[in-house]
């Protein structure tokens, strides 16, 4: 039975047969094409790479589609509006921006990632006196 609703299942993306220009040893020469050009021509290095790169985007699309199907159009609109507002919330320039409110709305606060361990405020190289930083941001200094 179909109600004409979009599918919630993520469709896999496949890269077509892309063959990089090969050098004399069978691999692209980074001296000629550059490192970035070589990586972009190779496509994906692992079959799951594209899926992992788009994981949060696909998860958000699926959640919005489920909300729209279950609760109606107002739920995804309200959630999108709240996420937009959280990105515009100001903060003091001498404090690190944590984006905790946005993480709670997107449920990223439940995941432990690279930035949770190696992005701590104690390891921040840019630290200054709070008064001087605020005065500089206001254009007083």
N, C-alpha and C positions, 0 to 999 in steps of 0.2 A: 504494500500500500504506500502510495507516495502523496504527500501533501504539497509538493512543489517547493519544498524547502531545500536550501543548499546543503551539500554533503559536509559532514563534520570531519571526515577522514582526510588527512593531508595527502595530496597526490605527490608522488616522488618526482623529482626533477632529474633528468638525465642529460649529461653533456654529450653533444654529438661527437662524432669522431674528429677530434682536433689534433692535427699532427704539427708539432712545432718544427721550425726550420732546423735541420740537424747540421752540425758541424762535421769535421773530418772524423771524429771519434764516435759518432752516433748520438751525441747529445748536443743541445743548443749551446753555443758559445756565449758565456756571460760577458765577455769583452766586447762582442759585437752587438748583441741584443740588450744587454743589461740584465741585472738580476730581477727587477720587477717585470720586465717584458717576458722573461723566461717563465716566471711563475704564472703570469696571467694566461700564457698560451698553453700551459700544461693542463689547465682546468682544475680538476679535483685530484688530490693525492690519495684520498680514501673514499670509498662509496658512501660513507655516512657523513662526510664533511659538510656537504650542502645542507643536509637535514639538521645537523647540529648548529650550523651557522644561523639558520632560520628558526631555531627551536622556539625562542620566546615570541617571535612574530606569529608563528603558527599556533602557539598556545593561546595567545591573545585573541586571534581570529576565531579559534574554536570556542573560547569562553564567551566571546561576544555573540556568536551565532547561537550558542546554547541559551544564553540569557534572553536573546530576542525570541527564540522559539518557545521558551517556558514562560517568561514574564511579560513579554511584549516589547515594544520598541523603546519604552521609557527607560528600562534598566540599562541597556548599553549606552544610551545617550547620557544618562546621569553619570555613569562610571567614566565615560570619555571626558565629560565636562570636569569631573573631579580630578582626573589625571592631568588635564590641561592646566587647571588651577594650581596643582602642586608643582608644576614646572615653572610657574611664574612667581612663586612665593619668594620674597627676598630674604636675604640673610646678611648678617654682619660680615664684612669682608675679611676679618681676621680669623673667623671660625671656618672650619671645614664644612663643606656642604655634604650632608649625609644622604639626602633624598629618602629618608626613612618612610615618609608618608607615601611617596610614590611606590616604594618597595612593598608596603603593606597592601596598597590597592591592587598591585599586580602579583602579589603572593611571592615575590622574590626574596622576602625576608626569611622564608623557610629554607632556602637553598644556602649551602655553604660553598662559596666559590673562591677563586683566586684573590679577588679584591677584598674579601673578608679577612684574610690572613696577612697579606702583604701590603695593604693600603691603610694601615693604622695611622691615626693622627700623630702618634709619637715619632714616627719615621718620616714625617713631612719635613722637607728641606726648607720650605718657605714658611718661616715663622717670624713674626715681628711684634713690636709693641702695639697693642690694640689701639691706643689713641693715635699713634702715628699713621697706622694703616687706614683708619676711618677718616682722618683729616686729609690724607692723600686721595682717597676715593671721592671725597667731597670737593676736592680742588682747593683746599685751604693751604696746603703745603706746596 
